[in-house]
Amino acid sequence: MSAAPPFTHRIRVRYAEIDGQGVVFNAHWLTYFDDSCTRFVESLALGAHFWTREFDVMLVKAAIEWRGPAHFDEWVAIEVQPTRLGTKSFDLEYRAHVDGRECCRAVITYCGVQPGTNESIAVPDAMRSALTAQMSS
């Protein structure tokens, strides 16, 4: 069985997000990836309050590779794909493109936590199944 195509979220670069070189400032890539993560989890149809009432995550590690510029007013397409699933953590890979040109990629490790706490918890079965269905083989 093949995995579903990567989830894609589109973000339009705002003027406040570019730096003196006229490209997306490096710190904004994490904001873009965070927004894409939220939309990705929404797409898994786990329920409107799953993320805040049943399960939450904390970023543990982020490895970001800048590949090329994204400029003001361009639409950035960000693909999200789970690449690793552990007992209490998982990795999401992000690939950002503008008109087919790769701009940035990242692998972010998230640890599951009990909402409202820093207490580590196992990835719930519903989330585990949804992530597994999205993983590439």
N, C-alpha and C positions, 0 to 999 in steps of 0.2 A: 504494500500500500504506500503510495507516495504522499508526501506532506502537502498541505495546502500552500499556495503561493504566499510569499511574505506579506504581512499586513503593511499597508502604506498609508502614512499620514502626511498631509501637505501643510507647509507653513510658509507664509509670505514674509520675507525679510523686511523688518521695519527700519526706518532711518536710525533710530536710537540704538540699533543692534550692530551697526557697522563701526569700525575703528578708523583711525587716521589714514590707513592704507586703503580704505574704501571697501573692505571685506568684512564678513561677519566676525566680530570679536570672539576670540577663542572660548571665553567663558560661556557665551550664549549657546554653544553646541550642547552643553549639558542641559540647559534649559529646554532646548528643542527636543533632546532625547527624553527628558522627563515628561514633557507634554505628550510625546509619541507613545511612551510607556502607558500613560493613563488612557489614551485612546485605544491602544492595543488591548488592554485589559477589558475595557468597555466592549470591545468587539467580540470578546470571548463569551458574552452573554451569561455571565455568572450572577447577574442580579444587580440592581441599582446601588445597593449598599454593601456589596461584598467587600470592596476595597477598604471601607472604613469601619465596618462592624465585625466582619469575620476574619479578615486577614489584611495585614499591611506589610510593607517591606521597608528596609533601610538599605541604602547604597553601601556596599562593602568595598568595592574596588571599581575603578573606571580606567580603562586603557583607551585613549583617544588618538587617532591618527588623522592629521590634517592632510588632505589630498589635493585640494585646489579651492579657489575662491567661490564664495557665494556673495552676491552684491545686493544692495538696496533694491527692493521691489521685485526681486526674483522669487519664484516659487521653488521651494526646496521640498523634494519628495523624500521622505524618510521611511525606509523599509525596516521592519522590526521582525526578528526571527529568534525564537528560543534556540540555544545551542547546547545548553547543559542543564540537567535537572538533578539536583541532589536531594537529600532528605529535608534540609531546612533552607536551602538556597538554590538559586538558578541564575543562569546567564542569559542575557538578551544581547543579540548583535544588532547594531544599527548601521545602516548604510544610507548616507545622504547624497542625493544627486540633484543637479539642476540641468534640465534638458538632456538627460542621459550622461552628463559629465559628473564623475564622482568628486565630491567636495570633502567629505569627512566620513570616517567610520569609527565605531567604538564597540567594545565589548564591556558590558556593565554587569557586575555580580551583585545580586540582591539577596539579602537574608530575610526570611520570613519572621515577622514579629507580631505579637498580640497587639491589636490596635490600642493606642493610647499608652503603650509601655515600650520598654526596650527589651522585653523578654522574648528570646528566640523561640519560635515554634516551627513545627513541621509544615511543609507546604500541604494545604488541605487537598483531599482526594479530588474534588471538583476542579481545582486549579491545576493539579498534577495532570489530570486527564486532558484538560484544555491545552496545556503547554505541550504535552506529548503529541497531540494531534497536529500541532503547528511546527514541530521540529523537523528539520530536513534529515533525510536518511544518510 
